Amino acid sequence: MLPTAVIGLGYWGPNLARNFSASPSTDLVGLFDLDKARLEGIGDLYPAARRFETAAEVFASPDVAAVAIATPVSSHDSLAQQALEAGKHVLVEKPLADSSAKAVDLVMTAERMGRVLMVDHVFVYSPAVRRLKEIVDSEEFGDVRYVDSVRINLGLLQHDVNVMWDLGPHDLSIMDLLIGRGPRSVIAVGASHAAGEQVEMAYLHLDYGEGLTASAHLNWLSPVKVRHLLVGGTNRSVLYNDLDRSEPVKAYDRGVSVEPDPEGRRSLLVSYRSGDVISPRVSTQEPLSAMIEHFAECVATGAEPMSGGTQGLRVVQTLEAADESLKLGGKRVEMS
């Protein structure tokens, strides 16, 4: 069992603690939070876990082999660097860091120390997304032509990051899993309507080259909650609806075929295909539980995580480009 400590017990940390405690592959041995009352309250749920007084104590403890970091984004780099330098394996809440330069440093430190660095891109481990990946990779699906995602709801408004950095990593990490590379360029537009300077709604357009494009609509101000991701292929399309518990994935044998007109009356002939809609069976395993198991497996085998530091870096680079485009009034920003 992998002895693990959780740093940060605010919104997401308790979920990590619960899953590390319940997993047969990990052992929750430590907890830390700057808020002593919160530390005591969560600590009462796990009496066997040590309540550390400082993060430095966590890193210095020989009883801790891995650290999960669920703190504000601005602190990810510092805490993860200290943990890696102390020889700990690290799981970091998304996004990996608040800049690509810091993300690169973390990836390099993990490689130098021979430790696993993994980002909590939890949707990558959703059984529905894994099923989505299988369909997209199938020969029947064809080549991916576009990805359209919508992730909107009312709140939670953040004070340290804008809506792109808060909600964007979910869809960007799914797109990265499906496409296997980062975008070639990014265009972003958005606006802030409530008090504060953080953008609360944004539209991202990603160009991957070779005719492949993707879009993401992100919004903290929507009165309704929508979690849709549509992937269009040359032969079929597939819809992932995270809010549909009974049929989260639906594959459509529908599309448009374009062929030359042999008689020359028109330059092209367009035909529409309307076939079956298939909803495959999807496991009900909790994504966070699957992610914890994958983390422990990567530590045990030395394998690169599906949401490892390199994927986390690509997501941060895309978010940085989106920020730059936003500041430039929606101009296209090329990715290196």
N, C-alpha and C positions, 0 to 999 in steps of 0.2 A: 504494500500500500504506500502511496506517495504522500508523505507528511507535508501538509500545505497550510499556510497562514493567509488570511484575508486582510488586506489593508484598505480601509474605507468601508463604513457600514451605513452609508446613507440610503439612496434609492435602490441601487443595484447590488451592493455588497451583501445584504442579507440573503438574496437569492443565490449568490455564489456560495455563501457559507452553508446554506441548506443543502445544496447539491454536492459540495465537497464532503459534507458529513454523511450524506446518504449513499454516495458512490462506493461500490465494493473495491474500487481501484485506488481510492484516495482516503486520507485520514486528516480531518480538520484538527490541527494541533495548536493553532494560534489565531488571535484576533487583535486588531488595533484600529482605533479611531481617535481623532483629536477630541471629539465630544465624549467626555467621560460617562455622562449619563447614557448615551447611546451605546457605548461599549459595554456598560454594565447590563443594560437591558437585553442586548443581543447575546452577550456572554452567558446570561442566565439560561438561555436555551441550549447552550453547549457547554456544560460544566467541565467536560474533560479538556476543553481548549484553553490554553493559557491566554490571559489578557495582558498583552504587552503594553508598556507605558510609553514607548517611543518606537518609531519605525526602525531606528538604528538597532534597537534590541532584537527586532524581528530578523534583520539581516545578519546579525552576529550570532544568532542561535544555531547551534549544531543540530538541533532537533527539527529544524525547518529545512526541507529540501526544495520547496517551490513556494512562490508567492503570487497571489492574485491581487491586482491593484485596481480598485474601483473608487478612484478619487477624481477631483476636477481635472479637466484636460491639461491645464497648465502645469500640473504636478506630475504627469505621467512620465516625462523624460527623466526628471531627477530621481524619482523613486525607482523606476525600472533600471536606470544605470547603476544605482547603488546595489540593487538586488543582484544584477548580473555580475558586477564586480565582486560581490560576496560569494559567488558561485551558486546562486539560486536559479532555478528555472522560473520563467516569468510568464504569467498570463495577464495582459493589460486590457482593461475596458476600452472599447472603441471611443474615439480614434486612437491610433498608436501614439501620436504626439501632436503638438499644435503647429509643427512646421516640418517640412521634408528634411531639412538639415538635421534636426534632432532625430527624426525617424531613421535616417541613414546611420547616424552614430549608434543608435540602439541595435540595428541590424549587424553592424560591424563588431560591436562589443559582444553580442551573442555568439557570433562566429568565432571570435578570438577566444572566448571563454569556453566554447564548446557546450553551450547551454541552449535549451529550447526557449525561443521567444515566440509567443503566440498572441494574437489579437482576438478579443472577444467579439468577433463578427458572428453573433449567435445564429443569425438566419441562415448562414452557410450550412449549419448543422441541422436545420429543420428537415424532417423526413419529407415534407412536401417539396422543399427546394431540391433535395437530393433526387426526388422522383422527377422533378422538372429538368434537372441536369441530364438524367438518363434519356428522357424523351428528346431533348435538344441534341444530344450526341448521337441519336439513332440515325441510321441511314434513311429511314422513311421521312424524317423531318426535313432533311436537306440542309442548305446553308442558312445561317442566321442572317436576316436582313435588317431587322430593327428590334429594339426593346423599348417599350413604353411603361413607365412606372408612375404610380400615384401613391403617395404616403402623406395623408392629411388627417388632422384631428384638432380638437380644441385643447391647446396646452401640450405639454408642460413648457411654459416659456422659460428659457435659460438666460442667465445674466452674463455668463462667461464665453458663450459661443453663440453663433447665429444658427438659424434653422438648418442650413446646409451641413454644418459640422455636427449637429445633433441628430438629425434624421437621415441625412445623406449617406453616411457609412453603411447603413443597412442595405439600401438598394445598390450602391456602388460595389459593395462586396459581392452581392448576388450577380451583378453584371460581370464582375471580374471572374467569378467562378464559371459562368456560362461561356464567356468569350475567350478567357485565358490570357488577356493582355489589357493594358491600360489604353485610354483613348488617345487619339492623335492631337485633338484640339478640343477646347471647351468654350462654350458661350453660356453666360449666366445673367439673368435679370431677376430683380427682386425688389422688395419694398418693406419698410417698417411703418406700422400704423399705431402700435401701442407706445406707451412711454418707454424711453430707452433708445439705444442706438443699434441694437441687434436686428438684423433682417429677419422677419417672421414668416415671410412667404417668398419662395424662389422657384424659378424654372431653369433647369439645366438642359443644355443640348450638347451631346457628346458625339464627336466624329471619330470613328475607329478606322476610317479608310476603307477602300474597296467596296464602297456603297453601303457599309454598315453604320447605322446611326442609332443613338439611344437618347431618350429624354426622361427627365425626372421632375415631377411636380411635388414640392415639399411645402407644407403649410401648417403653422401652429394655430391658425385662427379659424379653421373650418368648423362649423357646427356639427358636421357629420364626420364619422371616422371611415376612411377608405384605405385599403391596403391591397392594391392591384398591381400586378406585373404581367405584361403581355409580351410574349416573344413570337415574332413572326419569322417563318422560314420560307424557303423556296417551294416547299411542298405542303407543309402544315404549319399550324400555329398552336400555341399553348398558353393558357391563362392560369396564373397563380393568384388565388384570392385567400389571403391569410385569415380573413374573418369568417370564411366558410368552413366550419369544422367538419361537415359531412363530406363535402366534395371540394377540397382546396385546390385541386389541379384538374383542369379540363383541356383535353387535346382536341383540336378542331381539324377535321379533314376538309377544310374550306380554303379557297384562295382564288387567285386570278392567273390565267395562263395567257401569254401573249406569243403569237406566232406570225411569221410573214404570210401575207395574203398571196396564195399561188396564182390567182387570177389578176392581181395587180389593181383591183378596184380601190383597195385601201392599202396603205403601207403595212398595216398590222391588223391582225385579227385578235380580238379580246374575247376570251371565254371565261365564264365564272363556274367554279366548282363548289357545290354545297353537299358535302358528305356527312359522315357520322361525327358525333361528338362523344368522346370517350372520357370517362372519369375513372382513372386507375385507383386501385386500393393504395392508401397511404398509412404508414405506421403512425401510431398515436404517441410515440416516445417524445418526451419533452426535449426540445432542442438544446436547452442548457445542460441537461443530463448527458446527451450525446456529445456535447462539446467537452465536458469534463472528462469523459471516458477517452476521447481522442487525445486530449492533453496528456493524460497519464500514459497512454500508449506511446505517444511520441517521445516522452521522457524515457520510457523503458527501452524503446527500440532505436532512438536517435533519428527517427524519420522526420521529414519536414512537414509541419502542420498544414492543413488545407488553408487556414487563415494565419499563416506564419508572418514573420516580419516583412518579407518581400511583398506580400499582398497588402499588408497594412501600409507599407510605404507607398505603393501605387495609389491607394485610396487617399492618403494624405496629399500626394502630389496633385491629384485631381481636384481635391477641395481647395488647395492653394491656388490652382489655376482658376477655379470658379470665383474665388474671392477677388482675384486680380481682374477678371472680366467684369465682375460686378462694379468694381471701383472705376473701370473704364467705360461704364455706361452700356455694358452688354457687348463689347467688342470681343472678337474671337481671340483666344489666347492659345498659342501653340504649345504643345507639350514636348519636353526634351526626351 
